[in-house]
Amino acid sequence: SQQGEEDPQALSIQEGENATMNCSYKTSINNLQWYRQNSGRGLVHLILIRSNEREKHSGRLRVTLDTSKKSSSLLITASRAADTASYFCATDRTGRRALTFGSGTRLQVQP
Amino acid sequence: GAVVSQHPSRVICKSGTSVKIECRSLDFQATTMFWYRQFPKQSLMLMATSNEGSKATYEQGVEKDKFLINHASLTLSTLTVTSAHPEDSSFYICSAREGAGDEKLFFGSGTQLSVL
């Protein structure tokens, strides 16, 4: 079953703008990860944040985690047309080897 | 990073036929692989966990006899959709961790199955 929801479901912005996606989950986690999926393709790992971390950066990506609210956000700064894709959060839960994915956000960056 | 190869990328078949999808870890050994299913514009739903040398673990609601999983070696897992029907049409993706302690998943490129 899905761990949680992401919002917005779809987001359309102009190149150069920032894009923020939110993810909520339901159970205790070891870590939360964000993945990117281009249409009709597999997923690519972007960034991982552990349950004892609050914020993490990687290039133009910034991830936050609030375990008290069971939520995370992914910020993509200075977006590019090539960032157009679907973005999924995934949770790594204690006692479960597979990741559980959120509902995803479809990002469209207009050139 | 690690590479997971999935084949075929697309298959169209007639209702009632069986389709085999292969998932290979190219530069690492994977004792465990995960099979997901994805409907258009939806999330990934875990179908089963494939374990090398033993039976796969299926998620609730996934028919074991319908979706046969074989993990005969440390680099190959196969998913066979038996007697496929139009409702089995979907995007199937496999994934694996590079090491037992690794936290992130590496994904194959997926297989789009269309059953006529």
Interface residues (C-beta under 8 A of the other chain):
Chain A: S1 Q2 N30 N31 Q33 Y35 G40 R41 G42 L43 V44 H45 L48 F88 A90 D92 R97 A98 L99 T100 F101 G102 S103 G104 R106
Chain B: G1 V4 Q6 T32 F34 Y36 K41 Q42 S43 L44 M45 L46 T49 F91 I93 S95 E103 K104 L105 F106 F107 G108 S109 G110 Q112
